[in-house]
């Protein structure tokens, strides 16, 4: 059985990820709320307008995330290699870096 790789992620990357998940959840929750409150044509037009505006936000996020477009179509994890190199550090390499830091004289 192949052993799973473990990675270390920077705190700022992790927090940004959580913030974006919460933001997307809020958008979807608001759209569901508005859809549940439709009573007339005006409510429907409001939902359509809101949906169009909210639809731009995930597009902007996706551009910022640097995920290859082909991942949306094919879902090949190998396509994420560049992104992994930018955001993740293999745990073994992290331990080596930490050990090297410990061997350095402290000023």
Biopython code that builds the backbone (N, CA, C, O; Angstrom):
import numpy as np
from Bio.PDB.StructureBuilder import StructureBuilder

atoms = [
    (1, "UNK", "N", (0.838, -1.178, 0.000)),
    (1, "UNK", "CA", (0.000, 0.000, 0.000)),
    (1, "UNK", "C", (0.882, 1.241, 0.000)),
    (1, "UNK", "O", (1.835, 1.338, 0.773)),
    (2, "UNK", "N", (0.557, 2.184, -0.871)),
    (2, "UNK", "CA", (1.333, 3.412, -0.984)),
    (2, "UNK", "C", (1.032, 4.335, 0.193)),
    (2, "UNK", "O", (-0.126, 4.568, 0.539)),
    (3, "UNK", "N", (2.101, 4.854, 0.802)),
    (3, "UNK", "CA", (1.939, 5.759, 1.938)),
    (3, "UNK", "C", (1.480, 7.133, 1.441)),
    (3, "UNK", "O", (1.972, 7.625, 0.426)),
    (4, "UNK", "N", (0.544, 7.743, 2.153)),
    (4, "UNK", "CA", (0.060, 9.068, 1.800)),
    (4, "UNK", "C", (1.118, 10.102, 2.121)),
    (4, "UNK", "O", (1.830, 9.996, 3.120)),
    (5, "UNK", "N", (1.216, 11.117, 1.250)),
    (5, "UNK", "CA", (2.124, 12.226, 1.512)),
    (5, "UNK", "C", (1.426, 13.217, 2.420)),
    (5, "UNK", "O", (0.229, 13.467, 2.281)),
    (6, "UNK", "N", (2.175, 13.775, 3.342)),
    (6, "UNK", "CA", (1.667, 14.821, 4.218)),
    (6, "UNK", "C", (2.344, 16.128, 3.843)),
    (6, "UNK", "O", (3.524, 16.151, 3.492)),
    (7, "UNK", "N", (1.583, 17.221, 3.921)),
    (7, "UNK", "CA", (2.082, 18.526, 3.536)),
    (7, "UNK", "C", (1.877, 19.519, 4.667)),
    (7, "UNK", "O", (1.032, 19.326, 5.542)),
    (8, "UNK", "N", (2.667, 20.585, 4.633)),
    (8, "UNK", "CA", (2.524, 21.706, 5.543)),
    (8, "UNK", "C", (2.035, 22.876, 4.694)),
    (8, "UNK", "O", (2.503, 23.090, 3.576)),
    (9, "UNK", "N", (1.091, 23.624, 5.244)),
    (9, "UNK", "CA", (0.555, 24.785, 4.541)),
    (9, "UNK", "C", (0.748, 26.010, 5.430)),
    (9, "UNK", "O", (0.598, 25.934, 6.649)),
    (10, "UNK", "N", (1.083, 27.138, 4.806)),
    (10, "UNK", "CA", (1.284, 28.366, 5.587)),
    (10, "UNK", "C", (-0.035, 28.795, 6.233)),
    (10, "UNK", "O", (-1.114, 28.563, 5.689)),
    (11, "UNK", "N", (0.076, 29.417, 7.388)),
    (11, "UNK", "CA", (-1.106, 29.878, 8.117)),
    (11, "UNK", "C", (-1.938, 30.846, 7.275)),
    (11, "UNK", "O", (-3.164, 30.745, 7.254)),
    (12, "UNK", "N", (-1.292, 31.773, 6.590)),
    (12, "UNK", "CA", (-2.038, 32.760, 5.793)),
    (12, "UNK", "C", (-2.791, 32.082, 4.649)),
    (12, "UNK", "O", (-3.898, 32.503, 4.313)),
    (13, "UNK", "N", (-2.216, 31.045, 4.048)),
    (13, "UNK", "CA", (-2.888, 30.311, 2.973)),
    (13, "UNK", "C", (-4.098, 29.577, 3.531)),
    (13, "UNK", "O", (-5.168, 29.582, 2.923)),
    (14, "UNK", "N", (-3.929, 28.952, 4.681)),
    (14, "UNK", "CA", (-5.027, 28.233, 5.327)),
    (14, "UNK", "C", (-6.164, 29.188, 5.690)),
    (14, "UNK", "O", (-7.329, 28.905, 5.411)),
    (15, "UNK", "N", (-5.825, 30.316, 6.311)),
    (15, "UNK", "CA", (-6.856, 31.276, 6.725)),
    (15, "UNK", "C", (-7.578, 31.872, 5.522)),
    (15, "UNK", "O", (-8.792, 32.073, 5.569)),
    (16, "UNK", "N", (-6.852, 32.155, 4.448)),
    (16, "UNK", "CA", (-7.484, 32.677, 3.234)),
    (16, "UNK", "C", (-8.456, 31.644, 2.664)),
    (16, "UNK", "O", (-9.540, 31.994, 2.196)),
    (17, "UNK", "N", (-8.066, 30.390, 2.705)),
    (17, "UNK", "CA", (-8.929, 29.309, 2.213)),
    (17, "UNK", "C", (-10.226, 29.244, 3.021)),
    (17, "UNK", "O", (-11.313, 29.131, 2.454)),
    (18, "UNK", "N", (-10.105, 29.316, 4.323)),
    (18, "UNK", "CA", (-11.295, 29.274, 5.185)),
    (18, "UNK", "C", (-12.171, 30.496, 4.944)),
    (18, "UNK", "O", (-13.392, 30.370, 4.844)),
    (19, "UNK", "N", (-11.569, 31.675, 4.849)),
    (19, "UNK", "CA", (-12.335, 32.898, 4.585)),
    (19, "UNK", "C", (-13.118, 32.791, 3.272)),
    (19, "UNK", "O", (-14.273, 33.212, 3.197)),
    (20, "UNK", "N", (-12.487, 32.230, 2.249)),
    (20, "UNK", "CA", (-13.151, 32.101, 0.955)),
    (20, "UNK", "C", (-14.273, 31.063, 1.009)),
    (20, "UNK", "O", (-15.318, 31.244, 0.384)),
    (21, "UNK", "N", (-14.061, 29.987, 1.747)),
    (21, "UNK", "CA", (-15.138, 28.994, 1.916)),
    (21, "UNK", "C", (-16.345, 29.618, 2.614)),
    (21, "UNK", "O", (-17.484, 29.401, 2.201)),
    (22, "UNK", "N", (-16.098, 30.386, 3.659)),
    (22, "UNK", "CA", (-17.179, 31.044, 4.393)),
    (22, "UNK", "C", (-17.899, 32.050, 3.482)),
    (22, "UNK", "O", (-19.126, 32.149, 3.504)),
    (23, "UNK", "N", (-17.135, 32.781, 2.694)),
    (23, "UNK", "CA", (-17.721, 33.748, 1.762)),
    (23, "UNK", "C", (-18.625, 33.038, 0.747)),
    (23, "UNK", "O", (-19.755, 33.468, 0.515)),
    (24, "UNK", "N", (-18.131, 31.961, 0.147)),
    (24, "UNK", "CA", (-18.937, 31.214, -0.829)),
    (24, "UNK", "C", (-20.177, 30.615, -0.173)),
    (24, "UNK", "O", (-21.257, 30.625, -0.765)),
    (25, "UNK", "N", (-20.032, 30.097, 1.035)),
    (25, "UNK", "CA", (-21.186, 29.575, 1.765)),
    (25, "UNK", "C", (-22.232, 30.671, 1.954)),
    (25, "UNK", "O", (-23.424, 30.445, 1.745)),
    (26, "UNK", "N", (-21.776, 31.864, 2.353)),
    (26, "UNK", "CA", (-22.695, 32.984, 2.562)),
    (26, "UNK", "C", (-23.444, 33.357, 1.292)),
    (26, "UNK", "O", (-24.643, 33.635, 1.331)),
    (27, "UNK", "N", (-22.737, 33.363, 0.163)),
    (27, "UNK", "CA", (-23.385, 33.675, -1.109)),
    (27, "UNK", "C", (-24.468, 32.650, -1.438)),
    (27, "UNK", "O", (-25.590, 33.012, -1.792)),
    (28, "UNK", "N", (-24.127, 31.384, -1.319)),
    (28, "UNK", "CA", (-25.103, 30.329, -1.630)),
    (28, "UNK", "C", (-26.286, 30.363, -0.662)),
    (28, "UNK", "O", (-27.436, 30.182, -1.063)),
    (29, "UNK", "N", (-25.991, 30.591, 0.590)),
    (29, "UNK", "CA", (-27.052, 30.651, 1.593)),
    (29, "UNK", "C", (-28.014, 31.806, 1.294)),
    (29, "UNK", "O", (-29.230, 31.649, 1.399)),
    (30, "UNK", "N", (-27.463, 32.959, 0.922)),
    (30, "UNK", "CA", (-28.297, 34.118, 0.591)),
    (30, "UNK", "C", (-29.154, 33.845, -0.639)),
    (30, "UNK", "O", (-30.330, 34.206, -0.665)),
    (31, "UNK", "N", (-28.576, 33.208, -1.661)),
    (31, "UNK", "CA", (-29.354, 32.883, -2.861)),
    (31, "UNK", "C", (-30.491, 31.920, -2.534)),
    (31, "UNK", "O", (-31.607, 32.081, -3.029)),
    (32, "UNK", "N", (-30.210, 30.922, -1.704)),
    (32, "UNK", "CA", (-31.259, 29.981, -1.307)),
    (32, "UNK", "C", (-32.357, 30.694, -0.531)),
    (32, "UNK", "O", (-33.540, 30.413, -0.721)),
    (33, "UNK", "N", (-31.967, 31.613, 0.339)),
    (33, "UNK", "CA", (-32.943, 32.386, 1.106)),
    (33, "UNK", "C", (-33.833, 33.200, 0.166)),
    (33, "UNK", "O", (-35.057, 33.184, 0.289)),
    (34, "UNK", "N", (-33.202, 33.913, -0.776)),
    (34, "UNK", "CA", (-33.972, 34.733, -1.722)),
    (34, "UNK", "C", (-34.901, 33.873, -2.580)),
    (34, "UNK", "O", (-36.037, 34.264, -2.849)),
    (35, "UNK", "N", (-34.429, 32.720, -3.003)),
    (35, "UNK", "CA", (-35.263, 31.828, -3.818)),
    (35, "UNK", "C", (-36.472, 31.347, -3.027)),
    (35, "UNK", "O", (-37.564, 31.198, -3.576)),
    (36, "UNK", "N", (-36.272, 31.107, -1.741)),
    (36, "UNK", "CA", (-37.375, 30.646, -0.898)),
    (36, "UNK", "C", (-38.404, 31.723, -0.594)),
    (36, "UNK", "O", (-39.514, 31.418, -0.158)),
    (37, "UNK", "N", (-38.047, 32.969, -0.819)),
    (37, "UNK", "CA", (-38.934, 34.101, -0.510)),
    (37, "UNK", "C", (-39.631, 34.675, -1.745)),
    (37, "UNK", "O", (-40.299, 35.704, -1.643)),
    (38, "UNK", "N", (-39.494, 34.042, -2.893)),
    (38, "UNK", "CA", (-40.103, 34.581, -4.114)),
    (38, "UNK", "C", (-41.625, 34.546, -4.006)),
    (38, "UNK", "O", (-42.238, 33.500, -3.792)),
    (39, "UNK", "N", (-42.208, 35.736, -4.163)),
    (39, "UNK", "CA", (-43.669, 35.860, -4.124)),
    (39, "UNK", "C", (-44.226, 36.397, -5.436)),
    (39, "UNK", "O", (-45.366, 36.124, -5.810)),
    (40, "UNK", "N", (-43.389, 37.168, -6.123)),
    (40, "UNK", "CA", (-43.895, 37.818, -7.334)),
    (40, "UNK", "C", (-42.755, 38.030, -8.329)),
    (40, "UNK", "O", (-41.615, 37.632, -8.091)),
    (41, "UNK", "N", (-43.092, 38.659, -9.434)),
    (41, "UNK", "CA", (-42.117, 38.904, -10.503)),
    (41, "UNK", "C", (-40.951, 39.768, -10.014)),
    (41, "UNK", "O", (-39.805, 39.533, -10.396)),
    (42, "UNK", "N", (-41.235, 40.752, -9.181)),
    (42, "UNK", "CA", (-40.172, 41.632, -8.665)),
    (42, "UNK", "C", (-39.156, 40.835, -7.840)),
    (42, "UNK", "O", (-37.951, 41.052, -7.964)),
    (43, "UNK", "N", (-39.634, 39.925, -7.008)),
    (43, "UNK", "CA", (-38.730, 39.072, -6.230)),
    (43, "UNK", "C", (-37.871, 38.212, -7.160)),
    (43, "UNK", "O", (-36.680, 38.013, -6.920)),
    (44, "UNK", "N", (-38.495, 37.710, -8.216)),
    (44, "UNK", "CA", (-37.768, 36.872, -9.174)),
    (44, "UNK", "C", (-36.691, 37.684, -9.887)),
    (44, "UNK", "O", (-35.573, 37.201, -10.070)),
    (45, "UNK", "N", (-37.009, 38.885, -10.281)),
    (45, "UNK", "CA", (-36.027, 39.752, -10.927)),
    (45, "UNK", "C", (-34.880, 40.084, -9.974)),
    (45, "UNK", "O", (-33.722, 40.143, -10.387)),
    (46, "UNK", "N", (-35.205, 40.299, -8.702)),
    (46, "UNK", "CA", (-34.178, 40.554, -7.693)),
    (46, "UNK", "C", (-33.249, 39.344, -7.555)),
    (46, "UNK", "O", (-32.032, 39.502, -7.460)),
    (47, "UNK", "N", (-33.818, 38.149, -7.543)),
    (47, "UNK", "CA", (-33.006, 36.931, -7.447)),
    (47, "UNK", "C", (-32.095, 36.799, -8.664)),
    (47, "UNK", "O", (-30.919, 36.464, -8.521)),
    (48, "UNK", "N", (-32.618, 37.055, -9.843)),
    (48, "UNK", "CA", (-31.811, 36.955, -11.063)),
    (48, "UNK", "C", (-30.672, 37.965, -11.030)),
    (48, "UNK", "O", (-29.533, 37.625, -11.349)),
    (49, "UNK", "N", (-30.965, 39.190, -10.651)),
    (49, "UNK", "CA", (-29.940, 40.231, -10.571)),
    (49, "UNK", "C", (-28.865, 39.867, -9.549)),
    (49, "UNK", "O", (-27.672, 39.993, -9.823)),
    (50, "UNK", "N", (-29.290, 39.418, -8.381)),
    (50, "UNK", "CA", (-28.345, 39.025, -7.335)),
    (50, "UNK", "C", (-27.493, 37.853, -7.792)),
    (50, "UNK", "O", (-26.285, 37.831, -7.555)),
    (51, "UNK", "N", (-28.107, 36.889, -8.436)),
    (51, "UNK", "CA", (-27.373, 35.718, -8.917)),
    (51, "UNK", "C", (-26.310, 36.119, -9.928)),
    (51, "UNK", "O", (-25.196, 35.596, -9.890)),
    (52, "UNK", "N", (-26.630, 37.024, -10.817)),
    (52, "UNK", "CA", (-25.628, 37.499, -11.795)),
    (52, "UNK", "C", (-24.450, 38.171, -11.091)),
    (52, "UNK", "O", (-23.294, 37.911, -11.424)),
    (53, "UNK", "N", (-24.746, 39.034, -10.117)),
    (53, "UNK", "CA", (-23.666, 39.720, -9.391)),
    (53, "UNK", "C", (-22.845, 38.718, -8.578)),
    (53, "UNK", "O", (-21.615, 38.780, -8.573)),
    (54, "UNK", "N", (-23.519, 37.805, -7.898)),
    (54, "UNK", "CA", (-22.806, 36.802, -7.099)),
    (54, "UNK", "C", (-21.990, 35.865, -7.983)),
    (54, "UNK", "O", (-20.955, 35.359, -7.550)),
    (55, "UNK", "N", (-22.433, 35.628, -9.205)),
    (55, "UNK", "CA", (-21.711, 34.746, -10.112)),
    (55, "UNK", "C", (-20.341, 35.262, -10.494)),
    (55, "UNK", "O", (-19.470, 34.475, -10.865)),
    (56, "UNK", "N", (-20.130, 36.555, -10.413)),
    (56, "UNK", "CA", (-18.832, 37.146, -10.724)),
    (56, "UNK", "C", (-17.808, 36.865, -9.622)),
    (56, "UNK", "O", (-16.612, 36.770, -9.899)),
    (57, "UNK", "N", (-18.260, 36.733, -8.402)),
    (57, "UNK", "CA", (-17.352, 36.565, -7.260)),
    (57, "UNK", "C", (-16.564, 35.257, -7.339)),
    (57, "UNK", "O", (-15.343, 35.290, -7.192)),
    (58, "UNK", "N", (-17.211, 34.096, -7.567)),
    (58, "UNK", "CA", (-16.421, 32.866, -7.690)),
    (58, "UNK", "C", (-15.457, 32.900, -8.876)),
    (58, "UNK", "O", (-14.369, 32.331, -8.800)),
    (59, "UNK", "N", (-15.843, 33.562, -9.972)),
    (59, "UNK", "CA", (-14.930, 33.686, -11.110)),
    (59, "UNK", "C", (-13.673, 34.438, -10.704)),
    (59, "UNK", "O", (-12.567, 34.042, -11.073)),
    (60, "UNK", "N", (-13.832, 35.514, -9.951)),
    (60, "UNK", "CA", (-12.674, 36.281, -9.486)),
    (60, "UNK", "C", (-11.825, 35.444, -8.533)),
    (60, "UNK", "O", (-10.596, 35.472, -8.601)),
    (61, "UNK", "N", (-12.481, 34.705, -7.650)),
    (61, "UNK", "CA", (-11.748, 33.834, -6.720)),
    (61, "UNK", "C", (-10.969, 32.775, -7.493)),
    (61, "UNK", "O", (-9.795, 32.531, -7.214)),
    (62, "UNK", "N", (-11.623, 32.153, -8.458)),
    (62, "UNK", "CA", (-10.980, 31.089, -9.222)),
    (62, "UNK", "C", (-9.737, 31.608, -9.937)),
    (62, "UNK", "O", (-8.709, 30.932, -9.969)),
    (63, "UNK", "N", (-9.831, 32.799, -10.507)),
    (63, "UNK", "CA", (-8.662, 33.399, -11.158)),
    (63, "UNK", "C", (-7.526, 33.602, -10.166)),
    (63, "UNK", "O", (-6.364, 33.369, -10.502)),
    (64, "UNK", "N", (-7.840, 34.027, -8.967)),
    (64, "UNK", "CA", (-6.845, 34.274, -7.928)),
    (64, "UNK", "C", (-6.201, 32.972, -7.432)),
    (64, "UNK", "O", (-5.039, 32.970, -7.026)),
    (65, "UNK", "N", (-6.948, 31.877, -7.466)),
    (65, "UNK", "CA", (-6.447, 30.604, -6.948)),
    (65, "UNK", "C", (-5.425, 29.942, -7.855)),
    (65, "UNK", "O", (-4.717, 29.037, -7.414)),
    (66, "UNK", "N", (-5.328, 30.362, -9.098)),
    (66, "UNK", "CA", (-4.368, 29.796, -10.059)),
    (66, "UNK", "C", (-4.596, 28.314, -10.332)),
    (66, "UNK", "O", (-3.653, 27.592, -10.657)),
    (67, "UNK", "N", (-5.826, 27.861, -10.204)),
    (67, "UNK", "CA", (-6.151, 26.475, -10.543)),
    (67, "UNK", "C", (-6.296, 26.404, -12.060)),
    (67, "UNK", "O", (-6.999, 27.225, -12.649)),
    (68, "UNK", "N", (-5.642, 25.433, -12.701)),
    (68, "UNK", "CA", (-5.756, 25.329, -14.159)),
    (68, "UNK", "C", (-7.214, 25.100, -14.583)),
    (68, "UNK", "O", (-7.934, 24.325, -13.955)),
    (69, "UNK", "N", (-7.636, 25.780, -15.647)),
    (69, "UNK", "CA", (-9.014, 25.630, -16.142)),
    (69, "UNK", "C", (-9.355, 24.182, -16.461)),
    (69, "UNK", "O", (-10.491, 23.753, -16.260)),
    (70, "UNK", "N", (-8.386, 23.432, -16.952)),
    (70, "UNK", "CA", (-8.676, 22.052, -17.341)),
    (70, "UNK", "C", (-9.042, 21.189, -16.126)),
    (70, "UNK", "O", (-9.639, 20.124, -16.282)),
    (71, "UNK", "N", (-8.686, 21.646, -14.916)),
    (71, "UNK", "CA", (-9.078, 20.897, -13.723)),
    (71, "UNK", "C", (-10.600, 20.910, -13.549)),
    (71, "UNK", "O", (-11.169, 19.963, -13.006)),
    (72, "UNK", "N", (-11.257, 21.977, -14.005)),
    (72, "UNK", "CA", (-12.716, 22.033, -13.951)),
    (72, "UNK", "C", (-13.348, 20.958, -14.824)),
    (72, "UNK", "O", (-14.404, 20.420, -14.494)),
    (73, "UNK", "N", (-12.697, 20.650, -15.938)),
    (73, "UNK", "CA", (-13.244, 19.698, -16.894)),
    (73, "UNK", "C", (-12.818, 18.267, -16.563)),
    (73, "UNK", "O", (-13.646, 17.359, -16.501)),
    (74, "UNK", "N", (-11.516, 18.083, -16.353)),
    (74, "UNK", "CA", (-10.980, 16.731, -16.219)),
    (74, "UNK", "C", (-10.739, 16.290, -14.779)),
    (74, "UNK", "O", (-10.779, 15.093, -14.492)),
    (75, "UNK", "N", (-10.491, 17.231, -13.870)),
    (75, "UNK", "CA", (-10.257, 16.888, -12.471)),
    (75, "UNK", "C", (-8.991, 16.082, -12.240)),
    (75, "UNK", "O", (-8.897, 15.338, -11.264)),
    (76, "UNK", "N", (-8.020, 16.224, -13.128)),
    (76, "UNK", "CA", (-6.760, 15.489, -12.990)),
    (76, "UNK", "C", (-5.885, 16.157, -11.929)),
    (76, "UNK", "O", (-5.481, 17.309, -12.087)),
    (77, "UNK", "N", (-5.599, 15.441, -10.862)),
    (77, "UNK", "CA", (-4.805, 16.012, -9.773)),
    (77, "UNK", "C", (-3.383, 16.351, -10.218)),
    (77, "UNK", "O", (-2.740, 17.214, -9.620)),
    (78, "UNK", "N", (-2.885, 15.682, -11.261)),
    (78, "UNK", "CA", (-1.546, 15.978, -11.763)),
    (78, "UNK", "C", (-1.468, 17.408, -12.296)),
    (78, "UNK", "O", (-0.397, 18.014, -12.295)),
    (79, "UNK", "N", (-2.598, 17.946, -12.749)),
    (79, "UNK", "CA", (-2.628, 19.315, -13.256)),
    (79, "UNK", "C", (-2.401, 20.345, -12.152)),
    (79, "UNK", "O", (-2.148, 21.515, -12.438)),
    (80, "UNK", "N", (-2.489, 19.917, -10.902)),
    (80, "UNK", "CA", (-2.330, 20.834, -9.775)),
    (80, "UNK", "C", (-0.888, 20.910, -9.267)),
    (80, "UNK", "O", (-0.629, 21.535, -8.238)),
    (81, "UNK", "N", (0.041, 20.287, -9.971)),
    (81, "UNK", "CA", (1.437, 20.232, -9.509)),
    (81, "UNK", "C", (2.031, 21.623, -9.288)),
    (81, "UNK", "O", (2.711, 21.853, -8.288)),
    (82, "UNK", "N", (1.780, 22.553, -10.218)),
    (82, "UNK", "CA", (2.316, 23.906, -10.082)),
    (82, "UNK", "C", (1.745, 24.592, -8.849)),
    (82, "UNK", "O", (2.470, 25.256, -8.109)),
    (83, "UNK", "N", (0.452, 24.432, -8.634)),
    (83, "UNK", "CA", (-0.201, 25.042, -7.478)),
    (83, "UNK", "C", (0.323, 24.436, -6.178)),
    (83, "UNK", "O", (0.560, 25.156, -5.208)),
    (84, "UNK", "N", (0.504, 23.119, -6.156)),
    (84, "UNK", "CA", (1.056, 22.471, -4.963)),
    (84, "UNK", "C", (2.452, 23.003, -4.646)),
    (84, "UNK", "O", (2.789, 23.235, -3.485)),
    (85, "UNK", "N", (3.250, 23.193, -5.680)),
    (85, "UNK", "CA", (4.615, 23.692, -5.467)),
    (85, "UNK", "C", (4.601, 25.091, -4.855)),
    (85, "UNK", "O", (5.488, 25.444, -4.077)),
    (86, "UNK", "N", (3.588, 25.887, -5.211)),
    (86, "UNK", "CA", (3.494, 27.244, -4.674)),
    (86, "UNK", "C", (2.974, 27.288, -3.239)),
    (86, "UNK", "O", (3.420, 28.114, -2.444)),
    (87, "UNK", "N", (2.035, 26.406, -2.906)),
    (87, "UNK", "CA", (1.328, 26.526, -1.631)),
    (87, "UNK", "C", (1.685, 25.478, -0.586)),
    (87, "UNK", "O", (1.420, 25.681, 0.599)),
    (88, "UNK", "N", (2.283, 24.355, -1.000)),
    (88, "UNK", "CA", (2.520, 23.268, -0.061)),
    (88, "UNK", "C", (3.995, 22.938, 0.062)),
    (88, "UNK", "O", (4.780, 23.127, -0.867)),
    (89, "UNK", "N", (4.342, 22.446, 1.219)),
    (89, "UNK", "CA", (5.689, 21.941, 1.463)),
    (89, "UNK", "C", (5.520, 20.515, 1.981)),
    (89, "UNK", "O", (4.782, 20.280, 2.939)),
    (90, "UNK", "N", (6.216, 19.552, 1.336)),
    (90, "UNK", "CA", (6.119, 18.180, 1.830)),
    (90, "UNK", "C", (6.626, 18.129, 3.261)),
    (90, "UNK", "O", (7.603, 18.794, 3.609)),
    (91, "UNK", "N", (5.965, 17.346, 4.077)),
    (91, "UNK", "CA", (6.288, 17.288, 5.498)),
    (91, "UNK", "C", (7.741, 16.888, 5.733)),
    (91, "UNK", "O", (8.391, 17.438, 6.623)),
    (92, "UNK", "N", (8.264, 15.942, 4.953)),
    (92, "UNK", "CA", (9.668, 15.538, 5.109)),
    (92, "UNK", "C", (10.600, 16.718, 4.893)),
    (92, "UNK", "O", (11.557, 16.892, 5.648)),
    (93, "UNK", "N", (10.340, 17.530, 3.879)),
    (93, "UNK", "CA", (11.173, 18.702, 3.603)),
    (93, "UNK", "C", (11.029, 19.732, 4.724)),
    (93, "UNK", "O", (11.995, 20.409, 5.075)),
    (94, "UNK", "N", (9.838, 19.847, 5.278)),
    (94, "UNK", "CA", (9.599, 20.768, 6.387)),
    (94, "UNK", "C", (10.446, 20.376, 7.583)),
    (94, "UNK", "O", (11.068, 21.232, 8.212)),
    (95, "UNK", "N", (10.476, 19.082, 7.904)),
    (95, "UNK", "CA", (11.284, 18.626, 9.033)),
    (95, "UNK", "C", (12.765, 18.892, 8.790)),
    (95, "UNK", "O", (13.484, 19.270, 9.715)),
    (96, "UNK", "N", (13.225, 18.699, 7.567)),
    (96, "UNK", "CA", (14.629, 18.956, 7.254)),
    (96, "UNK", "C", (14.931, 20.429, 7.448)),
    (96, "UNK", "O", (15.955, 20.771, 8.040)),
    (97, "UNK", "N", (14.057, 21.317, 6.961)),
    (97, "UNK", "CA", (14.259, 22.758, 7.147)),
    (97, "UNK", "C", (14.301, 23.123, 8.618)),
    (97, "UNK", "O", (15.142, 23.920, 9.035)),
    (98, "UNK", "N", (13.401, 22.548, 9.413)),
    (98, "UNK", "CA", (13.367, 22.842, 10.847)),
    (98, "UNK", "C", (14.642, 22.364, 11.534)),
    (98, "UNK", "O", (15.190, 23.061, 12.388)),
    (99, "UNK", "N", (15.113, 21.172, 11.159)),
    (99, "UNK", "CA", (16.339, 20.650, 11.755)),
    (99, "UNK", "C", (17.519, 21.537, 11.401)),
    (99, "UNK", "O", (18.386, 21.785, 12.240)),
    (100, "UNK", "N", (17.559, 22.022, 10.151)),
    (100, "UNK", "CA", (18.644, 22.918, 9.745)),
    (100, "UNK", "C", (18.613, 24.197, 10.561)),
    (100, "UNK", "O", (19.662, 24.712, 10.949)),
    (101, "UNK", "N", (17.420, 24.715, 10.826)),
    (101, "UNK", "CA", (17.290, 25.928, 11.628)),
    (101, "UNK", "C", (17.795, 25.722, 13.048)),
    (101, "UNK", "O", (18.377, 26.629, 13.642)),
    (102, "UNK", "N", (17.571, 24.521, 13.593)),
    (102, "UNK", "CA", (18.000, 24.237, 14.957)),
    (102, "UNK", "C", (19.529, 24.184, 15.071)),
    (102, "UNK", "O", (20.094, 24.479, 16.125)),
    (103, "UNK", "N", (20.187, 23.803, 13.973)),
    (103, "UNK", "CA", (21.644, 23.697, 13.991)),
    (103, "UNK", "C", (22.340, 25.049, 13.798)),
    (103, "UNK", "O", (23.558, 25.150, 13.948)),
    (104, "UNK", "N", (21.576, 26.071, 13.469)),
    (104, "UNK", "CA", (22.143, 27.399, 13.253)),
    (104, "UNK", "C", (22.361, 28.081, 14.617)),
    (104, "UNK", "O", (21.523, 27.972, 15.513)),
    (105, "UNK", "N", (23.493, 28.780, 14.760)),
    (105, "UNK", "CA", (23.714, 29.522, 16.007)),
    (105, "UNK", "C", (22.712, 30.673, 16.097)),
    (105, "UNK", "O", (22.446, 31.358, 15.110)),
    (106, "UNK", "N", (22.171, 30.870, 17.273)),
    (106, "UNK", "CA", (21.215, 31.952, 17.476)),
    (106, "UNK", "C", (21.941, 33.218, 17.879)),
    (106, "UNK", "O", (22.854, 33.186, 18.704)),
    (107, "UNK", "N", (21.532, 34.334, 17.295)),
    (107, "UNK", "CA", (22.195, 35.621, 17.574)),
    (107, "UNK", "C", (21.734, 36.201, 18.879)),
    (107, "UNK", "O", (22.186, 37.277, 19.271)),
]
sb = StructureBuilder()
sb.init_structure("model")
sb.init_model(0)
sb.init_chain("A")
sb.init_seg("    ")
for serial, (resi, resn, name, xyz) in enumerate(atoms, 1):
    if name == "N":
        sb.init_residue(resn, " ", resi, " ")
    sb.init_atom(name, np.array(xyz, "f"), 0.0, 1.0, " ", f" {name:<3s}", serial, name[0])
structure = sb.get_structure()
